[in-house]
């Protein structure tokens, strides 16, 4: 009998520090109305103090996912850590996390596919479990953005978008006939690589970072918002239709759409193109901002705990991000 991988449990964690749009207006020339109208964001979470990394936020999310799956932490035999904001340039955040979780010797792989990182990681976990390489794969998406954006007029268009947080899922062999990851699809196109990027420090430059780069703000992310919006609004519905068809389902059979949270307007546009009603769409960007690789697992975990989804629910996930990268997946919980 063919082995099928499934999402057995989910978890999430958000820092306790709430930062509202009005709070940001004290730091740079912006307003609540300007931010909310364009993005749908009202507030986001930031780490409480310096010294807290993405791997730290991942710990409670990972424990929650493993517990919900009915497993012990010692059952985890592989870790995939999706992040664009690792604690350090190297070593990988996954290695830091397994140490903090007490998992010596367990393989840890960092996945650097930004907003699509969770789905890219989920595809690897799916392949590992189906092939029998590993039995219980912990998939984590965690980000600390608040220390890497520029809170002034030059950086405000990017700074207002992001928040800190972590989400996790434990992927293992399905325990029921109908349960499992039914379809998964990944894409990338480097033609848009410099429409959403962080220029420095960079190994292509010698030296990798200069005072001139710092003065010019090259160490802060830059985005061509119109291009990103256009691509996301096109590619997310496209891949969503494809994975639903591959799963042998119709869009009407989907119980919940969990899209990446980049912009409320994008999510509403995607849902409309798919014909999915608002009550079947997860929106957490209003209170968390864009947590990049963490948005989908946070959305899954919160929806599961609130009773909006549960065992047997058919969940559609879609993401688009820097690279450009994008992907979709359908899973029955």
C-alpha positions as CSV (number, residue, x, y, z in Angstrom):
1,X,0.0,0.0,0.0
2,X,1.3,3.4,-0.9
3,X,2.5,5.5,2.0
4,X,0.9,9.0,2.2
5,X,2.2,12.0,4.2
6,X,-0.1,14.1,6.2
7,X,0.0,17.2,8.4
8,X,-0.5,15.6,11.8
9,X,-0.3,18.7,14.0
10,X,0.3,22.4,13.9
11,X,1.6,25.1,16.2
12,X,2.2,28.8,16.4
13,X,3.8,31.5,18.5
14,X,3.7,35.3,18.4
15,X,5.7,37.7,20.5
16,X,3.7,39.6,23.1
17,X,4.8,43.1,22.0
18,X,1.9,44.6,19.9
19,X,2.9,47.5,17.6
20,X,0.0,49.4,16.0
21,X,-0.1,51.6,13.0
22,X,-0.4,54.6,15.3
23,X,2.8,53.4,17.0
24,X,4.6,53.4,13.7
25,X,3.3,56.9,12.9
26,X,5.4,58.1,15.9
27,X,8.5,56.8,14.2
28,X,8.0,57.9,10.6
29,X,5.7,59.9,8.4
30,X,2.7,57.6,8.0
31,X,-0.8,57.1,9.3
32,X,-3.1,54.2,10.4
33,X,-5.4,55.1,7.5
34,X,-2.7,55.0,4.9
35,X,-1.3,51.6,6.1
36,X,-4.7,49.9,6.6
37,X,-6.2,51.1,3.3
38,X,-3.3,49.8,1.2
39,X,-2.4,46.6,3.2
40,X,-5.3,45.7,5.5
41,X,-2.8,45.7,8.5
42,X,-3.8,47.3,11.8
43,X,-1.0,45.9,14.0
44,X,1.8,43.4,14.1
45,X,4.0,41.7,16.8
46,X,7.6,42.5,17.4
47,X,10.2,40.7,19.6
48,X,10.2,42.2,23.1
49,X,14.0,42.8,23.3
50,X,17.2,42.3,21.5
51,X,18.7,38.8,21.6
52,X,15.5,36.9,20.5
53,X,16.0,35.1,17.2
54,X,13.8,33.2,14.7
55,X,14.9,29.9,16.3
56,X,13.7,31.1,19.7
57,X,10.2,32.0,18.3
58,X,10.1,28.5,16.7
59,X,10.5,26.6,20.0
60,X,6.9,27.0,21.4
61,X,5.4,26.6,17.9
62,X,7.3,23.3,17.4
63,X,6.3,22.0,20.8
64,X,2.7,22.8,20.1
65,X,2.7,21.0,16.7
66,X,4.4,17.9,18.1
67,X,1.9,17.8,21.1
68,X,-1.1,18.2,18.8
69,X,0.2,15.3,16.6
70,X,0.3,13.1,19.7
71,X,4.0,12.6,19.4
72,X,7.0,13.2,21.7
73,X,9.8,15.6,20.7
74,X,12.1,12.6,20.6
75,X,10.0,11.2,17.8
76,X,11.1,14.0,15.5
77,X,13.7,12.6,13.1
78,X,14.2,15.6,10.8
79,X,13.7,19.4,10.8
80,X,13.1,21.8,8.0
81,X,13.4,25.5,8.9
82,X,12.0,28.0,6.5
83,X,13.2,31.6,7.1
84,X,14.6,34.7,5.4
85,X,15.7,36.1,8.8
86,X,17.9,33.4,10.4
87,X,19.4,34.2,13.8
88,X,22.8,34.6,12.0
89,X,24.1,34.4,8.4
90,X,25.4,31.0,9.4
91,X,25.1,28.4,10.9
92,X,21.5,27.7,9.9
93,X,18.6,28.4,12.2
94,X,17.6,24.7,12.0
95,X,20.8,23.7,13.8
96,X,20.1,26.2,16.5
97,X,16.6,24.9,16.9
98,X,17.4,21.2,17.2
99,X,19.9,22.1,19.9
100,X,17.3,24.1,21.8
101,X,14.7,21.3,21.4
102,X,17.2,18.6,22.6
103,X,17.5,16.7,19.3
104,X,21.2,16.0,18.8
105,X,22.1,14.3,15.6
106,X,18.8,15.0,13.9
107,X,19.3,16.5,10.4
108,X,18.3,20.1,10.1
109,X,17.8,21.9,6.7
110,X,17.3,25.6,6.3
111,X,15.0,26.5,3.4
112,X,15.5,30.0,1.9
113,X,12.5,30.5,-0.3
114,X,11.1,33.5,1.6
115,X,7.3,33.7,1.6
116,X,7.0,30.4,-0.3
117,X,9.4,28.8,2.2
118,X,6.8,26.8,4.1
119,X,5.3,25.2,1.0
120,X,8.8,24.4,-0.4
121,X,9.6,22.8,3.0
122,X,6.3,21.0,3.1
123,X,7.1,19.4,-0.3
124,X,10.4,18.1,1.0
125,X,8.8,16.7,4.1
126,X,6.1,15.1,2.0
127,X,8.7,13.4,-0.2
128,X,10.8,12.2,2.8
129,X,7.8,10.7,4.6
130,X,6.3,9.0,1.4
131,X,9.7,7.5,0.6
132,X,10.2,6.3,4.1
133,X,13.4,8.3,4.7
134,X,12.0,9.9,7.8
135,X,8.9,9.3,9.8
136,X,8.2,12.6,11.7
137,X,9.4,15.7,10.0
138,X,9.0,19.0,11.8
139,X,8.4,21.9,9.3
140,X,8.9,25.3,10.8
141,X,8.5,28.8,9.4
142,X,9.8,31.6,11.7
143,X,10.8,35.2,11.2
144,X,12.2,38.2,13.1
145,X,11.6,41.1,10.7
146,X,11.4,44.0,13.2
147,X,15.2,44.2,13.5
148,X,15.8,44.3,9.8
149,X,13.6,47.1,8.5
150,X,14.1,50.9,8.4
151,X,11.7,52.9,10.5
152,X,12.0,56.2,8.7
153,X,10.6,57.9,5.6
154,X,13.0,56.1,3.2
155,X,12.0,52.7,4.5
156,X,8.4,53.1,5.5
157,X,6.8,51.4,2.5
158,X,8.5,48.1,3.5
159,X,8.7,48.7,7.3
160,X,4.9,48.9,7.8
161,X,4.3,45.4,6.2
162,X,6.2,43.0,8.4
163,X,5.9,41.4,11.8
164,X,7.6,38.7,13.8
165,X,6.2,35.2,14.5
166,X,6.5,31.4,14.0
167,X,4.4,28.6,12.9
168,X,5.1,24.8,12.6
169,X,3.6,21.6,11.4
170,X,4.5,18.0,12.1
171,X,4.4,15.9,8.9
172,X,4.2,12.1,9.2
173,X,2.5,9.1,7.7
174,X,-1.3,9.4,7.3
175,X,-3.3,7.5,9.9
176,X,-6.6,7.5,8.0
177,X,-7.4,6.5,4.4
178,X,-8.7,10.0,3.4
179,X,-6.0,11.9,5.2
180,X,-2.9,13.3,3.5
181,X,-1.2,15.9,1.3
182,X,-3.0,15.3,-1.9
183,X,-1.1,17.7,-4.2
184,X,1.8,20.1,-4.2
185,X,3.3,22.4,-6.8
186,X,6.3,24.7,-6.7
187,X,7.5,27.4,-9.1
188,X,10.2,30.1,-9.4
189,X,11.2,32.8,-11.9
190,X,14.4,34.9,-11.3
191,X,13.2,37.6,-13.7
192,X,11.7,39.3,-10.7
193,X,14.6,38.6,-8.3
194,X,15.5,42.3,-7.9
195,X,11.9,43.5,-7.4
196,X,12.0,42.2,-3.9
197,X,15.5,41.8,-2.4
198,X,18.1,42.6,0.2
199,X,21.2,43.9,-1.6
200,X,23.9,43.8,1.1
201,X,25.9,42.4,2.8
202,X,26.6,40.2,-0.3
203,X,29.3,37.8,-1.2
204,X,29.4,39.2,-4.7
205,X,30.9,42.5,-3.3
206,X,34.3,42.9,-1.9
207,X,34.1,44.0,0.8
208,X,30.6,42.6,1.4
209,X,29.5,45.7,3.3
210,X,30.8,49.2,3.2
211,X,30.0,52.5,5.0
212,X,28.6,53.7,1.7
213,X,26.2,50.8,1.5
214,X,25.1,51.4,5.1
215,X,24.5,55.1,4.4
216,X,22.5,54.2,1.3
217,X,20.4,51.7,3.2
218,X,21.5,48.8,1.1
219,X,21.2,46.5,4.1
220,X,17.4,47.1,4.3
221,X,15.0,45.3,2.0
222,X,13.7,47.0,-1.1
223,X,10.5,46.2,-3.0
224,X,8.8,47.2,-6.3
225,X,5.4,46.9,-4.8
226,X,3.4,47.2,-8.0
227,X,5.3,44.4,-9.7
228,X,5.0,42.1,-6.6
229,X,1.3,42.7,-6.4
230,X,0.8,42.1,-10.1
231,X,2.7,38.8,-10.1
232,X,1.1,37.5,-6.8
233,X,-2.4,38.3,-8.0
234,X,-1.8,36.3,-11.2
235,X,0.4,33.4,-9.9
236,X,-1.4,32.5,-6.7
237,X,-4.8,31.8,-8.3
238,X,-3.1,30.0,-11.2
239,X,-1.3,27.5,-8.9
240,X,-4.3,27.2,-6.6
241,X,-6.5,26.0,-9.6
242,X,-3.7,23.6,-10.6
243,X,-3.3,21.9,-7.2
244,X,-7.0,21.6,-6.6
245,X,-7.4,19.9,-10.0
246,X,-4.4,17.6,-9.3
247,X,-6.0,16.7,-6.0
248,X,-9.1,15.5,-7.8
249,X,-11.3,18.1,-6.1
250,X,-13.4,21.1,-7.1
251,X,-13.0,24.6,-5.6
252,X,-16.4,24.1,-4.0
253,X,-15.1,21.2,-2.0
254,X,-12.3,23.2,-0.4
255,X,-13.1,23.9,3.3
256,X,-10.5,26.6,3.9
257,X,-8.1,28.7,1.8
258,X,-4.9,29.6,3.8
259,X,-3.0,32.1,1.6
260,X,0.3,33.7,2.4
261,X,-0.4,37.0,4.2
262,X,1.4,39.7,2.1
263,X,-1.5,42.0,1.5
264,X,-5.2,41.8,2.4
265,X,-6.1,43.1,-1.1
266,X,-4.1,40.3,-2.8
267,X,-5.9,37.7,-0.6
268,X,-9.3,39.1,-1.4
269,X,-8.5,39.2,-5.1
270,X,-7.2,35.6,-5.1
271,X,-10.3,34.3,-3.2
272,X,-12.6,36.2,-5.7
273,X,-10.8,34.7,-8.7
274,X,-11.2,31.2,-7.1
275,X,-14.8,31.7,-6.2
276,X,-14.1,31.0,-2.5
277,X,-16.3,32.9,-0.1
278,X,-14.8,35.2,2.5
279,X,-15.8,32.9,5.4
280,X,-13.6,30.2,4.0
281,X,-10.4,32.4,3.8
282,X,-7.9,32.8,6.6
283,X,-6.8,36.4,7.2
284,X,-4.3,37.1,9.9
285,X,-2.4,39.9,8.3
286,X,-4.6,42.5,10.0
287,X,-3.1,41.6,13.4
288,X,0.2,40.1,12.6
289,X,1.4,41.7,9.4
290,X,3.5,39.7,6.9
291,X,5.4,37.0,8.8
292,X,6.8,35.6,5.6
293,X,7.5,31.8,5.9
294,X,5.4,31.7,9.1
295,X,2.1,33.1,7.7
296,X,0.6,29.8,6.4
297,X,1.5,27.6,9.4
298,X,0.2,30.3,11.8
299,X,-3.0,30.4,9.8
300,X,-3.3,26.7,9.8
301,X,-2.7,26.4,13.6
302,X,-5.0,29.2,14.6
303,X,-7.8,27.9,12.3
304,X,-7.4,24.4,13.8
305,X,-7.5,25.6,17.4
306,X,-10.5,27.9,16.7
307,X,-12.5,24.9,15.2
308,X,-12.7,26.4,11.7
309,X,-10.9,23.3,10.4
310,X,-10.2,19.9,11.9
311,X,-9.8,16.2,11.0
312,X,-11.2,15.7,7.5
313,X,-11.0,19.3,6.4
314,X,-9.8,20.0,2.9
315,X,-7.3,22.8,3.0
316,X,-5.9,24.8,0.1
317,X,-2.6,26.7,0.6
318,X,-1.0,29.2,-1.7
319,X,2.0,31.5,-1.5
320,X,4.0,34.0,-3.5
321,X,7.3,35.7,-2.5
322,X,10.7,36.9,-3.3
323,X,12.7,35.1,-5.9
324,X,10.1,35.2,-7.4
325,X,8.9,32.0,-5.9
326,X,5.3,30.6,-5.6
327,X,3.5,27.4,-4.8
328,X,0.3,25.7,-3.8
329,X,-0.8,22.6,-1.9
330,X,-4.0,20.7,-1.0
331,X,-4.1,18.6,2.2
332,X,-6.8,16.7,4.0
333,X,-6.3,17.1,7.7
